[in-house]
């Protein structure tokens, strides 16, 4: 790393349907082929391990317990379809719809143990009307308003696993991450995560969101849209240099 930092590779394997060891091996092979070299990770270890999220569940539970005791987390029995019906409008994008507050307690307070047992999901209580501002390394000044751009969001799932939002905040804090580079589709998630950092008493890293690579029709490249994987590109004769060049072109 030119700036003297360390690159950390983390295996986000909480989605059990995609947590096969063959996928992990393919990921590591693809990243090495692309020319990436990390200092810490599930294959090489390091001072901030373990690097598989499935091995870090106790840390996530401690964070959830802290949010519960602070009155910032509450149980929610609403499904995604329940939320959409309550909003009376179809949700077109991929982001979590704004929660209408169906299960939200009127008063912020720790919940009694009997109420804990009723939970299917747990949601984080956002401060309605508060504007979250941050400066992104690529897109510049950003702002999102709680209750308008996003609502109370899921931090613990009905299958007894943490959501993406909570897990990455806990991991980044524990691993002392100072800079996060990821796709522009997660800009709104950054606002949510900044609330979690503050609630948990942790310092947030700096963020740099990259424009997404898209096909000729403007559709984002993704497996769900049958986009080619790095493995397929390799088999088709692409080189690491050509793939990196495409990425660089997409950032201008």
Secondary structure, DSSP 8 states (H G I E B T S, - for coil): -TTS---B--B----GGG--HHHHHHHHHHHHHHT---SBBTTTB-TT---BGGG-HHHHHHHHHHHHHTT-EEEE---HHHHHHHHTS---SSS------TT--SS-----HHHHTT-SEEEE---TT-EEEEEETTTEEEEEEBTTTB-SEEEE-TTS-B-HHHHHHHHHHHTT--EEEEEGGGHHHHHHHHHHHHHHT----EEEEE---B-TTS-B--GGGT---HHHHHHTT--HHHHHHHHHHHT-
